[in-house]
Amino acid sequence: MKLKCLAAAFALAIAASSGAIAQTKLKYAHVYEVSEPYHTAAVWAAGEIAKRTDNRYTVEVFPASQLGKETDINQGLTLGTVDIILTGQLFAGRNYGPISIGGAPFIFRDFDHWKKYSTSKLFDELADGYQKASGGSKVVAITYYGERHTTANKAINKPEDMKGLKIRVPDAPLYTMFPRAVGANPTPIAFAEVYLALQNKTVDAQENPLPTIDAKKFYEGQTHINITAHITDALLTIIGAPLWAKLSDADKKAFQGVFQEAAARATGEIIESEKKLMTDFAKRGKTVVMVDRKPFIAAVQKFYASGKQPDGSALPWPKDVYDKLQAIK
C-alpha cells in the first residue's frame, strides 16, 4: 500500500512538474490607472487567456507605466521584454507611419465614422502594414479611447484663445499638429508626469478624453474643460512578434477573440463614462465650454490639403490612405 501511495505521489509530482514546464507566463503592459476600463478589461482578458488555453498561457498585467512609458513599452515589444501592449496609435506609428492616421486631429467626422473605420478593410490593411514594418508584431484589437478635449485655466472659444498656450501633449510628433495649427506651444511630457506638470505650472493646459481627465485627476489643476473634441482617439492591443510567431493557429484565434471582446467591453464603458462626465465636471465646479469646432477644423484641414505637417515635414501616410478613410460612410 505504501509503495502504491509513493508511486501515486511521484506521478502527481511529475504531472505538476510537466504542467509547470508547459506553462508560459506573459507580460502585458500599459500606462493607464487600475481604475480605468482599459485595465479592468486587460485583467479580464488575462483570465480568459488562461481559461481558453487550459492555463498553458498566463498573463500578468502591468498597469500605470510600471514597465515604462509609451515609448518604452513599444520598444519592449520589439526587444521581446514585453509580450503584449496596449498603446496609442501614434506610438505604433513610429514603426509604421500610416497607422497613425487614426489619431490625427479632426480626421473623423464623428464617433460613427470612427466605429466604421475600426471594422473597415482600410484598418485591416494598416494593421497588416504595421505587422510587416514591425517585424511581425500583430495588432489584434482596437479600443475606443474617447474624444480628446482641452483643459486650461481659461475658456477656449476660438483658435486665437490658444495662441501661446503651453499645452502638454503625448510624446509623439503628430500630437503637436492641432496645437501648432492654432498657435499654441505643444510640450511633450510623459503621461505619468502630467499631473505634476499641471500642479507645478510647467504647462498651462493639457488634452485628453474626459474619462482620462477624471481618472488621472488632471481637472484638479484646471478650471475649464473645453470640449474641443479635436481627436477621436483609440488604443491598439498589440502582441509582440516572438509570441505571435510561436502561437498555434488555434491559440492565435483564441488570443485575438479575447482581446477583441476586451476592447468591446472597454469601449462600451468609455462611451458611458463620457456621457456621465459631461455633467459631472460641472457639478464639481468646473466650467465646461461647448466649443464651436468649425474654425479649429479649418485650421487643421489646410495641412491635410498640403500633405505637410506644421513643421513642413510630410504627413506620415500617403494621400490614398486619407482618401480611403474619408470615403468611409
C-alpha positions in Angstrom: 0.0 0.0 0.0 2.8 2.4 0.9 4.5 1.6 -2.4 1.3 2.4 -4.3 0.9 5.7 -2.4 4.5 6.6 -3.1 4.0 5.8 -6.8 0.9 7.9 -7.0 2.6 10.8 -5.3 5.5 10.5 -7.7 3.2 10.5 -10.6 1.4 13.6 -9.4 4.7 15.4 -8.9 5.8 14.5 -12.4 2.4 15.8 -13.8 2.7 19.0 -11.8 6.3 19.5 -13.0 5.3 18.9 -16.6 2.4 21.4 -16.2 4.8 24.0 -14.8 7.2 23.5 -17.7 4.4 23.7 -20.3 3.0 27.0 -18.8 4.2 30.2 -20.4 4.0 33.5 -18.4 3.4 36.6 -20.4 3.8 40.3 -19.6 1.1 42.7 -20.7 1.9 46.4 -20.2 0.1 49.7 -20.5 0.2 53.2 -18.9 -3.3 53.5 -17.6 -4.6 53.5 -14.0 -6.1 50.4 -12.4 -9.4 52.2 -12.0 -9.8 52.7 -15.8 -11.8 50.4 -18.1 -8.6 49.6 -20.2 -7.1 48.0 -17.1 -10.2 46.1 -15.9 -10.7 44.8 -19.5 -7.0 43.8 -19.6 -7.3 41.9 -16.3 -10.5 40.2 -17.7 -8.6 39.3 -20.9 -5.7 37.8 -18.8 -8.2 35.5 -17.0 -9.8 34.5 -20.3 -6.5 33.7 -22.0 -5.6 31.3 -19.1 -9.1 29.7 -19.3 -9.2 29.3 -23.0 -5.7 27.9 -23.3 -6.1 25.5 -20.3 -3.5 27.6 -18.4 -0.8 27.0 -20.9 -0.5 30.7 -21.1 -0.9 33.0 -18.1 -0.8 36.8 -18.5 0.3 39.3 -15.8 -0.9 42.8 -16.4 1.4 45.7 -15.6 -0.6 49.0 -15.4 0.3 52.7 -14.8 3.7 52.7 -16.6 5.1 50.0 -14.3 7.2 48.7 -17.2 7.9 52.1 -18.7 6.3 55.0 -20.6 4.6 54.5 -24.0 7.9 54.7 -25.9 9.5 52.2 -23.5 6.7 49.6 -23.8 6.7 49.9 -27.6 10.4 49.3 -27.6 10.0 46.4 -25.2 7.6 44.8 -27.6 10.3 44.9 -30.3 13.0 43.7 -27.9 10.8 40.8 -26.5 10.9 42.1 -22.9 7.2 42.7 -23.1 4.8 40.3 -24.8 1.6 42.4 -25.2 0.9 46.1 -25.0 -2.0 48.5 -25.1 -0.7 51.6 -26.8 -1.7 54.8 -28.7 -1.9 54.7 -32.5 0.7 57.5 -32.8 3.3 55.5 -30.9 2.6 52.5 -33.1 3.0 54.9 -36.0 6.7 55.2 -35.2 7.1 51.7 -36.7 4.6 52.3 -39.5 3.5 55.9 -40.2 0.2 55.3 -42.0 -1.4 53.6 -38.9 -1.1 56.9 -37.0 -3.8 58.4 -39.2 -6.4 57.2 -36.7 -5.0 59.5 -34.1 -4.8 62.6 -36.3 -6.9 65.7 -35.4 -10.3 66.1 -36.9 -9.7 63.0 -39.1 -13.1 61.6 -38.2 -16.5 63.3 -38.7 -17.9 61.7 -35.6 -18.0 58.6 -33.5 -19.9 56.6 -36.1 -17.2 57.4 -38.7 -14.6 56.1 -36.2 -16.6 53.0 -35.5 -16.9 52.1 -39.2 -13.2 52.7 -39.6 -12.3 50.4 -36.7 -14.0 47.5 -38.6 -13.0 48.5 -42.1 -10.9 46.9 -44.7 -8.7 50.0 -44.5 -7.9 49.4 -40.8 -7.1 45.7 -41.6 -4.7 46.9 -44.4 -3.0 49.4 -42.0 -2.7 46.7 -39.3 -1.1 44.4 -41.9 1.3 47.1 -42.9 2.3 47.6 -39.2 2.9 43.9 -38.8 5.3 43.8 -41.8 7.1 47.0 -40.8 7.5 45.9 -37.1 8.9 42.5 -37.9 5.8 40.5 -37.1 4.1 42.2 -34.2 0.3 41.8 -34.6 -2.4 44.3 -33.9 -5.3 42.2 -32.5 -7.8 44.8 -31.3 -8.7 48.4 -31.3 -10.3 50.1 -28.3 -12.1 53.5 -28.3 -10.1 55.9 -26.1 -12.5 58.8 -26.3 -12.7 62.3 -27.8 -9.7 64.4 -26.6 -10.6 67.8 -25.1 -8.5 70.7 -23.8 -8.4 71.6 -20.2 -6.9 75.0 -19.1 -7.4 77.8 -16.7 -9.4 79.8 -19.2 -12.2 79.4 -21.7 -11.2 78.4 -25.3 -13.9 79.5 -27.7 -11.8 80.2 -30.8 -8.4 79.3 -32.2 -7.0 82.7 -31.1 -7.7 81.7 -27.5 -5.0 79.1 -27.7 -2.3 81.3 -29.1 0.9 81.0 -27.0 -0.8 78.4 -24.6 1.8 76.0 -23.3 -0.1 72.7 -23.6 1.1 69.2 -22.7 0.8 66.6 -25.4 1.9 63.0 -25.6 5.5 62.4 -26.8 4.6 61.5 -30.4 5.1 64.1 -33.2 1.6 64.1 -34.7 0.0 65.2 -31.4 1.6 68.6 -31.9 -0.4 69.2 -35.1 -3.5 70.6 -33.5 -1.8 72.9 -31.0 0.6 74.2 -33.7 -2.3 74.8 -36.2 -3.9 77.2 -33.7 -0.7 78.9 -32.5 -0.3 77.0 -29.2 3.0 75.8 -27.8 2.9 72.0 -27.6 5.1 70.5 -24.9 5.6 66.7 -25.0 5.6 65.2 -21.5 5.3 61.5 -20.5 1.8 60.5 -19.3 2.9 59.6 -15.8 4.3 63.2 -15.3 1.3 65.2 -16.5 -0.4 65.8 -13.1 2.8 67.2 -11.6 3.4 69.4 -14.6 0.0 70.9 -14.2 0.4 71.4 -10.5 3.9 73.0 -10.9 2.6 75.2 -13.8 5.2 73.7 -16.1 2.4 73.8 -18.7 -0.8 75.8 -18.8 -3.0 73.1 -20.3 -3.3 69.5 -21.4 -5.6 67.5 -23.6 -7.2 64.1 -23.0 -10.6 62.3 -23.1 -12.9 63.0 -20.2 -12.5 59.6 -18.6 -8.8 60.0 -18.5 -9.0 63.6 -17.2 -11.2 62.1 -14.4 -9.1 59.0 -13.7 -5.8 60.9 -13.6 -7.3 63.9 -11.7 -6.0 66.3 -14.3 -9.0 68.5 -13.6 -7.7 69.3 -10.2 -5.2 71.8 -11.7 -7.5 73.3 -14.2 -10.7 75.5 -14.1 -12.1 75.0 -17.6 -12.8 71.9 -19.6 -13.1 73.0 -23.2 -14.9 70.5 -25.4 -12.7 70.7 -28.4 -13.1 67.1 -29.5 -10.1 67.5 -31.7 -9.1 63.8 -31.8 -11.4 60.8 -31.7 -8.7 58.6 -30.3 -8.2 54.8 -29.9 -5.7 52.3 -28.4 -4.2 49.3 -30.1 -3.7 45.9 -28.5 -0.5 44.5 -30.0 1.1 41.1 -29.5 4.8 41.0 -30.0 6.4 39.2 -32.9 8.2 36.5 -30.8 4.9 35.5 -29.1 2.7 35.7 -32.2 5.1 33.6 -34.2 5.0 30.7 -31.7 1.3 30.6 -31.1 -0.6 27.8 -32.8 -3.4 28.8 -35.2 -6.0 27.8 -32.5 -4.2 29.9 -29.9 -3.9 32.9 -32.3 -7.7 32.7 -32.8 -8.2 32.5 -29.0 -6.0 35.4 -28.2 -7.5 37.6 -30.9 -11.0 36.7 -29.9 -10.3 37.5 -26.2 -8.7 40.9 -26.9 -11.4 41.9 -29.3 -14.0 41.1 -26.6 -12.0 43.0 -24.1 -11.8 46.0 -26.5 -15.6 46.0 -26.9 -16.1 45.9 -23.1 -13.8 48.9 -22.5 -15.2 50.8 -25.5 -18.7 50.5 -24.0 -17.6 51.7 -20.6 -15.8 54.7 -22.1 -18.8 55.8 -24.1 -21.0 55.6 -20.9 -18.3 57.4 -18.9 -18.0 60.2 -21.4 -21.8 60.9 -21.3 -21.8 61.0 -17.5 -18.8 63.2 -17.1 -20.1 65.9 -19.4 -22.5 66.9 -16.5 -20.3 65.6 -13.6 -17.5 68.1 -14.2 -19.9 71.0 -14.0 -21.2 69.6 -10.7 -17.6 69.6 -9.4 -17.4 73.4 -10.1 -15.5 73.1 -13.4 -16.6 75.4 -16.3 -17.5 73.2 -19.2 -17.2 75.1 -22.5 -19.0 73.8 -25.6 -16.7 74.9 -28.4 -17.6 75.7 -31.9 -15.3 73.3 -33.7 -15.6 74.7 -37.2 -12.7 77.3 -37.1 -10.5 74.7 -35.4 -11.2 72.2 -38.1 -10.4 74.7 -40.7 -7.1 75.5 -39.1 -6.1 71.8 -39.4 -7.6 71.0 -42.8 -5.1 73.1 -44.7 -2.4 70.7 -43.6 -4.3 67.7 -45.0 -4.7 69.6 -48.2 -1.0 70.3 -48.5 0.2 66.9 -47.3 2.5 68.7 -44.8 2.7 68.9 -41.1 3.1 72.4 -39.4 6.9 71.9 -39.3 7.0 71.3 -43.0 7.6 67.5 -42.8 5.4 65.2 -44.9 2.3 63.6 -43.3 3.1 60.0 -42.3 0.5 58.5 -44.6 0.0 58.6 -48.4 -2.9 60.6 -49.8 -4.8 57.5 -50.9 -5.0 56.3 -47.2 -6.5 59.7 -46.3 -8.9 59.5 -49.2 -10.0 55.9 -48.3 -10.6 56.9 -44.7 -12.7 60.0 -45.7 -14.7 57.8 -48.2 -15.9 55.5 -45.3 -19.7 56.2 -44.9 
